[in-house]
Amino acid sequence: MSDFPPTCPAPTAGREAINGILDEAKDIMTEFKGSPALDAGLLSAAQAVERYGISRYGTLKAWANELGLADAINLLDAARRRPARNSLKAR
């Protein structure tokens, strides 16, 4: 495919998306402070961040596969297997 990928987002696009999710989490913390709904709201925001990351990974891997970039696929797979430094740990 000569036009694959059709467009590539600017490097700041991902940061803007995550910042938007974080802004929502801040609003949740303010709006639901002291409420039983606070935990559910924060979990929702955390899930949104995780799903965003999974979506980006899947898209980048599909592009790398379509373009025959085996090294990129290997790097993406390695990054996905590596635990995030800031992951929440189950208690």
MARNUKE-712766 format. One record per atom (N, C-alpha, C, CB): residue number from 1; atom name; x negated, y negated, z. Coordinates in steps of 0.05 Angstrom, whole numbers, plus 32768, in hexadecimal, padded with zeros to 4 digits. Each point is the difference from the previous one (the first is absolute). Glycine has a CB too. Layout:
// MARNUKE-712766
R | num | atome | c1 | c2 | c3
R | NUM | CA | X | Y | Z
...
***
This chain:
// MARNUKE-712766
R | num | atome | c1 | c2 | c3
R | 1 | N | 7FEF | 8017 | 8000
R | 1 | CA | 8011 | 7FE9 | 8000
R | 1 | C | 7FEE | 7FE7 | 8000
R | 1 | CB | 8025 | 8019 | 8018
R | 2 | N | 7FDE | 7FD7 | 7FD4
R | 2 | CA | 7FEE | 7FE9 | 7FFE
R | 2 | C | 8008 | 7FEA | 8014
R | 2 | CB | 7FF9 | 800B | 7FD0
R | 3 | N | 8020 | 7FF4 | 8038
R | 3 | CA | 8008 | 7FEB | 8013
R | 3 | C | 8004 | 800A | 801C
R | 3 | CB | 8016 | 7FE9 | 7FDA
R | 4 | N | 7FDB | 802C | 802E
R | 4 | CA | 8003 | 800B | 801A
R | 4 | C | 7FE9 | 7FF7 | 8012
R | 4 | CB | 8018 | 8028 | 7FED
R | 5 | N | 7FEB | 7FCE | 802A
R | 5 | CA | 8019 | 7FF7 | 800B
R | 5 | C | 8009 | 7FE6 | 7FF3
R | 5 | CB | 7FF5 | 8016 | 802C
R | 6 | N | 8025 | 7FE5 | 7FD2
R | 6 | CA | 8009 | 7FE8 | 7FF2
R | 6 | C | 7FF7 | 7FE6 | 800D
R | 6 | CB | 8027 | 801A | 7FF1
R | 7 | N | 7FD9 | 7FE5 | 8029
R | 7 | CA | 7FF6 | 7FE8 | 800E
R | 7 | C | 7FF3 | 800A | 801A
R | 7 | CB | 8024 | 7FE2 | 7FEC
R | 8 | N | 7FC9 | 800F | 801D
R | 8 | CA | 7FF3 | 8006 | 801A
R | 8 | C | 8005 | 7FE9 | 8012
R | 8 | CB | 7FDC | 801D | 7FEA
R | 9 | N | 802E | 7FE8 | 802E
R | 9 | CA | 8005 | 7FEA | 8013
R | 9 | C | 7FE6 | 7FF3 | 8008
R | 9 | CB | 8029 | 8017 | 8010
R | 10 | N | 7FD9 | 7FCF | 7FF6
R | 10 | CA | 7FE9 | 7FF2 | 800A
R | 10 | C | 7FF8 | 800C | 801B
R | 10 | CB | 800E | 7FD6 | 7FE8
R | 11 | N | 7FD8 | 8029 | 801E
R | 11 | CA | 7FF7 | 800B | 801A
R | 11 | C | 800F | 7FF6 | 8018
R | 11 | CB | 7FD4 | 8005 | 7FEB
R | 12 | N | 8036 | 7FE3 | 8014
R | 12 | CA | 800E | 7FF4 | 8017
R | 12 | C | 801D | 800B | 8002
R | 12 | CB | 7FE4 | 7FD7 | 7FFC
R | 13 | N | 8026 | 8036 | 7FEF
R | 13 | CA | 801C | 8009 | 8001
R | 13 | C | 8004 | 8014 | 8017
R | 13 | CB | 8003 | 7FF9 | 7FCE
R | 14 | N | 7FEB | 8019 | 8036
R | 14 | CA | 8003 | 8013 | 8016
R | 14 | C | 7FFF | 7FF3 | 801B
R | 14 | CB | 7FEB | 8022 | 7FE4
R | 15 | N | 8003 | 7FCB | 801F
R | 15 | CA | 7FFF | 7FF1 | 801A
R | 15 | C | 801A | 7FF1 | 8005
R | 15 | CB | 7FCE | 7FFC | 7FFB
R | 16 | N | 803D | 7FF8 | 7FF0
R | 16 | CA | 8019 | 7FF1 | 8004
R | 16 | C | 8017 | 8013 | 8008
R | 16 | CB | 7FF0 | 7FDE | 7FDE
R | 17 | N | 8010 | 8039 | 8016
R | 17 | CA | 8015 | 8013 | 8007
R | 17 | C | 7FFE | 8009 | 801D
R | 17 | CB | 8001 | 8010 | 7FD1
R | 18 | N | 7FE7 | 7FF7 | 8037
R | 18 | CA | 7FFC | 8009 | 801C
R | 18 | C | 8005 | 7FE9 | 8013
R | 18 | CB | 7FDE | 8021 | 7FF1
R | 19 | N | 8019 | 7FC7 | 8008
R | 19 | CA | 8005 | 7FE8 | 8011
R | 19 | C | 801E | 7FFB | 8003
R | 19 | CB | 7FD5 | 7FEC | 7FF2
R | 20 | N | 803A | 8019 | 7FF9
R | 20 | CA | 801D | 7FFE | 8002
R | 20 | C | 800C | 8013 | 8013
R | 20 | CB | 8001 | 7FF0 | 7FD2
R | 21 | N | 7FF6 | 8029 | 802E
R | 21 | CA | 8009 | 8014 | 8012
R | 21 | C | 7FF8 | 7FF9 | 801D
R | 21 | CB | 7FFD | 8023 | 7FDC
R | 22 | N | 7FEB | 7FD3 | 8027
R | 22 | CA | 7FF7 | 7FF7 | 801B
R | 22 | C | 8011 | 7FE9 | 800A
R | 22 | CB | 7FD2 | 8010 | 7FF6
R | 23 | N | 8035 | 7FDE | 7FF8
R | 23 | CA | 8011 | 7FE9 | 8008
R | 23 | C | 801B | 800A | 800A
R | 23 | CB | 7FE8 | 7FE2 | 7FDF
R | 24 | N | 8023 | 8032 | 8013
R | 24 | CA | 8019 | 800C | 8009
R | 24 | C | 7FFD | 800C | 801C
R | 24 | CB | 800C | 800A | 7FD0
R | 25 | N | 7FDE | 8003 | 8035
R | 25 | CA | 7FFB | 800C | 801A
R | 25 | C | 7FFF | 7FEB | 8015
R | 25 | CB | 7FE7 | 8026 | 7FEB
R | 26 | N | 800C | 7FC3 | 800F
R | 26 | CA | 7FFF | 7FEA | 8013
R | 26 | C | 801C | 7FF5 | 8006
R | 26 | CB | 7FD2 | 7FF4 | 7FF0
R | 27 | N | 803E | 800A | 7FFB
R | 27 | CA | 801C | 7FF7 | 8004
R | 27 | C | 800F | 8014 | 8012
R | 27 | CB | 7FFF | 7FE9 | 7FD3
R | 28 | N | 7FFD | 8031 | 8028
R | 28 | CA | 800D | 8014 | 8010
R | 28 | C | 7FF8 | 7FFE | 801E
R | 28 | CB | 8001 | 801F | 7FD8
R | 29 | N | 7FE5 | 7FDC | 802C
R | 29 | CA | 7FF6 | 7FFD | 801C
R | 29 | C | 800D | 7FE8 | 800E
R | 29 | CB | 7FD5 | 8015 | 7FF2
R | 30 | N | 802F | 7FD6 | 7FFF
R | 30 | CA | 800C | 7FE8 | 800B
R | 30 | C | 801E | 8004 | 8005
R | 30 | CB | 7FDE | 7FE4 | 7FE9
R | 31 | N | 8030 | 8027 | 8003
R | 31 | CA | 801D | 8003 | 8001
R | 31 | C | 8009 | 8015 | 8014
R | 31 | CB | 8001 | 7FF2 | 7FD1
R | 32 | N | 7FEF | 8023 | 8032
R | 32 | CA | 8009 | 8017 | 8010
R | 32 | C | 7FF0 | 8003 | 801A
R | 32 | CB | 800F | 8016 | 7FD7
R | 33 | N | 7FE2 | 7FD5 | 8031
R | 33 | CA | 7FEF | 8001 | 8018
R | 33 | C | 8012 | 8009 | 8018
R | 33 | CB | 7FE1 | 7FDC | 7FED
R | 34 | N | 8016 | 8038 | 8021
R | 34 | CA | 800E | 800A | 8017
R | 34 | C | 8018 | 8011 | 7FFA
R | 34 | CB | 7FF1 | 7FD8 | 8017
R | 35 | N | 8014 | 802E | 7FD0
R | 35 | CA | 8017 | 8010 | 7FF7
R | 35 | C | 7FF8 | 801C | 7FFA
R | 35 | CB | 8015 | 7FD7 | 7FED
R | 36 | N | 7FFD | 803D | 8017
R | 36 | CA | 7FF9 | 801B | 7FF9
R | 36 | C | 7FFB | 8003 | 7FE1
R | 36 | CB | 801C | 8010 | 8027
R | 37 | N | 7FEE | 7FDD | 7FCA
R | 37 | CA | 7FFC | 8001 | 7FE3
R | 37 | C | 7FE4 | 7FF9 | 7FF7
R | 37 | CB | 8030 | 7FF5 | 7FFB
R | 38 | N | 7FC0 | 7FFF | 8017
R | 38 | CA | 7FE5 | 7FF8 | 7FF9
R | 38 | C | 7FEF | 8017 | 7FF6
R | 38 | CB | 8004 | 7FDC | 8022
R | 39 | N | 7FFC | 803A | 7FEC
R | 39 | CA | 7FEF | 8017 | 7FF8
R | 39 | C | 8008 | 800A | 7FE4
R | 39 | CB | 7FFA | 800C | 8030
R | 40 | N | 8020 | 7FF6 | 7FCC
R | 40 | CA | 800A | 8009 | 7FE6
R | 40 | C | 7FF8 | 7FED | 7FEA
R | 40 | CB | 8026 | 8017 | 8016
R | 41 | N | 7FDC | 7FCF | 7FEF
R | 41 | CA | 7FF8 | 7FEC | 7FEC
R | 41 | C | 7FE3 | 8001 | 7FF9
R | 41 | CB | 8024 | 7FE4 | 8010
R | 42 | N | 7FCB | 8020 | 8005
R | 42 | CA | 7FE3 | 8001 | 7FFB
R | 42 | C | 7FF9 | 801A | 7FF2
R | 42 | CB | 7FF8 | 7FE4 | 8029
R | 43 | N | 8015 | 8032 | 7FDD
R | 43 | CA | 7FFB | 8019 | 7FF2
R | 43 | C | 8008 | 7FFD | 7FE3
R | 43 | CB | 8008 | 801A | 8029
R | 44 | N | 800D | 7FD8 | 7FD1
R | 44 | CA | 8009 | 7FFB | 7FE5
R | 44 | C | 7FEA | 7FF1 | 7FF0
R | 44 | CB | 8030 | 8000 | 8010
R | 45 | N | 7FC5 | 7FEB | 7FFD
R | 45 | CA | 7FEB | 7FF0 | 7FF3
R | 45 | C | 7FE7 | 8011 | 7FFB
R | 45 | CB | 8012 | 7FD7 | 8016
R | 46 | N | 7FE7 | 803A | 7FFD
R | 46 | CA | 7FE9 | 8011 | 7FFD
R | 46 | C | 8004 | 8014 | 7FEA
R | 46 | CB | 7FF5 | 7FFB | 8031
R | 47 | N | 8023 | 8010 | 7FCD
R | 47 | CA | 8006 | 8013 | 7FEA
R | 47 | C | 7FFF | 7FF1 | 7FE5
R | 47 | CB | 801D | 801B | 801F
R | 48 | N | 7FEB | 7FCC | 7FE0
R | 48 | CA | 7FFF | 7FF1 | 7FE7
R | 48 | C | 7FE3 | 7FFD | 7FF6
R | 48 | CB | 802A | 7FE8 | 800D
R | 49 | N | 7FC4 | 8012 | 8006
R | 49 | CA | 7FE4 | 7FFE | 7FFA
R | 49 | C | 7FF5 | 801A | 7FF5
R | 49 | CB | 7FFA | 7FDC | 8023
R | 50 | N | 800C | 803A | 7FEB
R | 50 | CA | 7FF7 | 801B | 7FF8
R | 50 | C | 800B | 8007 | 7FE4
R | 50 | CB | 7FFD | 800E | 8030
R | 51 | N | 801C | 7FED | 7FCB
R | 51 | CA | 800C | 8007 | 7FE6
R | 51 | C | 7FF4 | 7FEF | 7FEA
R | 51 | CB | 802A | 800D | 8017
R | 52 | N | 7FD0 | 7FDA | 7FEF
R | 52 | CA | 7FF3 | 7FEF | 7FEC
R | 52 | C | 7FE5 | 800C | 7FF9
R | 52 | CB | 8017 | 7FD7 | 8012
R | 53 | N | 7FD9 | 8031 | 8002
R | 53 | CA | 7FE6 | 800D | 7FFA
R | 53 | C | 8003 | 8019 | 7FF0
R | 53 | CB | 7FEF | 7FED | 802A
R | 54 | N | 8024 | 8024 | 7FDC
R | 54 | CA | 8004 | 8018 | 7FF2
R | 54 | C | 8008 | 7FFA | 7FE3
R | 54 | CB | 800E | 8018 | 802A
R | 55 | N | 8002 | 7FD5 | 7FD2
R | 55 | CA | 8009 | 7FF8 | 7FE5
R | 55 | C | 7FE8 | 7FF6 | 7FEF
R | 55 | CB | 802D | 7FF4 | 8012
R | 56 | N | 7FC3 | 7FFB | 7FFA
R | 56 | CA | 7FE8 | 7FF6 | 7FF2
R | 56 | C | 7FED | 8016 | 7FF9
R | 56 | CB | 8005 | 7FD5 | 8018
R | 57 | N | 7FF7 | 803D | 7FFB
R | 57 | CA | 7FEE | 8017 | 7FFA
R | 57 | C | 800B | 8010 | 7FE8
R | 57 | CB | 7FF3 | 8002 | 8032
R | 58 | N | 8026 | 8005 | 7FCF
R | 58 | CA | 800C | 8010 | 7FEA
R | 58 | C | 7FFE | 7FF2 | 7FE5
R | 58 | CB | 801F | 8013 | 8021
R | 59 | N | 7FE5 | 7FD3 | 7FDF
R | 59 | CA | 7FFE | 7FF1 | 7FE7
R | 59 | C | 7FE4 | 8000 | 7FF6
R | 59 | CB | 8027 | 7FE4 | 800D
R | 60 | N | 7FC6 | 8015 | 8004
R | 60 | CA | 7FE4 | 7FFF | 7FF8
R | 60 | C | 7FF6 | 801C | 7FF6
R | 60 | CB | 7FF8 | 7FDA | 8021
R | 61 | N | 8010 | 803B | 7FED
R | 61 | CA | 7FF8 | 801A | 7FF8
R | 61 | C | 800C | 8008 | 7FE5
R | 61 | CB | 7FFC | 800D | 8030
R | 62 | N | 801D | 7FEC | 7FCB
R | 62 | CA | 800C | 8005 | 7FE6
R | 62 | C | 7FF2 | 7FF1 | 7FEA
R | 62 | CB | 802C | 8007 | 8016
R | 63 | N | 7FCD | 7FE0 | 7FEF
R | 63 | CA | 7FF1 | 7FF0 | 7FEC
R | 63 | C | 7FE5 | 800D | 7FFA
R | 63 | CB | 8017 | 7FD6 | 800F
R | 64 | N | 7FDA | 8031 | 8007
R | 64 | CA | 7FE6 | 800C | 7FFC
R | 64 | C | 8002 | 801A | 7FF1
R | 64 | CB | 7FF1 | 7FEB | 802B
R | 65 | N | 8024 | 8025 | 7FDB
R | 65 | CA | 8004 | 8019 | 7FF1
R | 65 | C | 8005 | 7FFB | 7FE3
R | 65 | CB | 8012 | 8015 | 802A
R | 66 | N | 8000 | 7FD8 | 7FD0
R | 66 | CA | 8007 | 7FFA | 7FE5
R | 66 | C | 7FE8 | 7FF6 | 7FF0
R | 66 | CB | 802E | 7FF5 | 800F
R | 67 | N | 7FC0 | 7FFD | 7FFE
R | 67 | CA | 7FE8 | 7FF4 | 7FF4
R | 67 | C | 7FE8 | 8013 | 8000
R | 67 | CB | 8011 | 7FD3 | 800D
R | 68 | N | 7FF3 | 8045 | 7FFF
R | 68 | CA | 7FEA | 8013 | 8001
R | 68 | C | 7FE9 | 7FF8 | 8013
R | 68 | CB | 800D | 800D | 7FD2
R | 69 | N | 7FF9 | 7FE5 | 8043
R | 69 | CA | 7FEC | 7FF6 | 8012
R | 69 | C | 7FFD | 8013 | 8018
R | 69 | CB | 8009 | 7FD1 | 7FF2
R | 70 | N | 7FE9 | 8046 | 8009
R | 70 | CA | 7FFE | 8014 | 8015
R | 70 | C | 7FF2 | 7FF6 | 8019
R | 70 | CB | 7FFE | 8022 | 7FDC
R | 71 | N | 7FEE | 7FCD | 8021
R | 71 | CA | 7FF2 | 7FF5 | 8018
R | 71 | C | 8013 | 7FEF | 8011
R | 71 | CB | 7FD5 | 8000 | 7FE6
R | 72 | N | 803C | 7FF1 | 800D
R | 72 | CA | 8014 | 7FEF | 800E
R | 72 | C | 8014 | 8012 | 800F
R | 72 | CB | 7FFA | 7FDB | 7FDE
R | 73 | N | 800E | 803B | 8015
R | 73 | CA | 8013 | 8012 | 800D
R | 73 | C | 7FF3 | 800C | 8019
R | 73 | CB | 8015 | 800B | 7FD3
R | 74 | N | 7FD2 | 7FFE | 802A
R | 74 | CA | 7FF2 | 800B | 8017
R | 74 | C | 7FFD | 7FEC | 8017
R | 74 | CB | 7FE7 | 801E | 7FE1
R | 75 | N | 8013 | 7FC9 | 8019
R | 75 | CA | 7FFE | 7FEB | 8014
R | 75 | C | 801B | 7FFB | 800E
R | 75 | CB | 7FDA | 7FEB | 7FE6
R | 76 | N | 803B | 8014 | 800A
R | 76 | CA | 801B | 7FFC | 800B
R | 76 | C | 8007 | 8017 | 8012
R | 76 | CB | 800D | 7FE5 | 7FD7
R | 77 | N | 7FEE | 8033 | 8021
R | 77 | CA | 8006 | 8017 | 8010
R | 77 | C | 7FF1 | 8000 | 801A
R | 77 | CB | 800A | 801A | 7FD7
R | 78 | N | 7FDC | 7FDE | 8028
R | 78 | CA | 7FF0 | 7FFF | 8018
R | 78 | C | 800A | 7FEB | 8013
R | 78 | CB | 7FD8 | 8010 | 7FE5
R | 79 | N | 8030 | 7FD9 | 8010
R | 79 | CA | 800A | 7FEA | 8010
R | 79 | C | 801A | 8008 | 800E
R | 79 | CB | 7FEA | 7FDF | 7FE2
R | 80 | N | 8026 | 8030 | 8010
R | 80 | CA | 801A | 8009 | 800A
R | 80 | C | 7FFD | 8014 | 8017
R | 80 | CB | 8015 | 7FF8 | 7FD3
R | 81 | N | 7FD6 | 8018 | 802B
R | 81 | CA | 7FFB | 8014 | 8015
R | 81 | C | 7FF4 | 7FF4 | 8019
R | 81 | CB | 7FFA | 8022 | 7FDC
R | 82 | N | 7FF8 | 7FC8 | 8021
R | 82 | CA | 7FF2 | 7FF3 | 8016
R | 82 | C | 8015 | 7FF2 | 8012
R | 82 | CB | 7FD6 | 7FF9 | 7FE4
R | 83 | N | 8029 | 800D | 8036
R | 83 | CA | 8014 | 7FF3 | 8012
R | 83 | C | 7FFB | 7FE2 | 8002
R | 83 | CB | 8004 | 802A | 801A
R | 84 | N | 8011 | 7FC7 | 7FE7
R | 84 | CA | 7FFD | 7FE3 | 8002
R | 84 | C | 7FF6 | 7FF9 | 801C
R | 84 | CB | 8026 | 7FF9 | 7FE0
R | 85 | N | 7FC9 | 7FF3 | 8021
R | 85 | CA | 7FF4 | 7FF8 | 801A
R | 85 | C | 8015 | 7FF5 | 8013
R | 85 | CB | 7FD5 | 7FF6 | 7FE8
R | 86 | N | 803F | 7FFD | 800C
R | 86 | CA | 8014 | 7FF3 | 8011
R | 86 | C | 8019 | 8010 | 8003
R | 86 | CB | 7FED | 7FD5 | 7FF2
R | 87 | N | 8012 | 8044 | 8008
R | 87 | CA | 8019 | 8011 | 8002
R | 87 | C | 8009 | 8001 | 801C
R | 87 | CB | 7FF1 | 801B | 7FD9
R | 88 | N | 802A | 7FE5 | 802A
R | 88 | CA | 800B | 8005 | 801A
R | 88 | C | 7FFE | 801D | 8007
R | 88 | CB | 8020 | 7FDA | 7FFA
R | 89 | N | 7FD8 | 802B | 801F
R | 89 | CA | 7FFD | 801B | 8009
R | 89 | C | 8018 | 8008 | 8010
R | 89 | CB | 7FCE | 7FFC | 8000
R | 90 | N | 803D | 801C | 7FFA
R | 90 | CA | 8016 | 800A | 8010
R | 90 | C | 7FF7 | 8004 | 801C
R | 90 | CB | 8015 | 8016 | 7FD8
R | 91 | N | 7FFC | 7FE3 | 803B
R | 91 | CA | 7FF8 | 8004 | 801C
R | 91 | C | 8010 | 8016 | 800C
R | 91 | CB | 7FF5 | 7FD0 | 8004
***
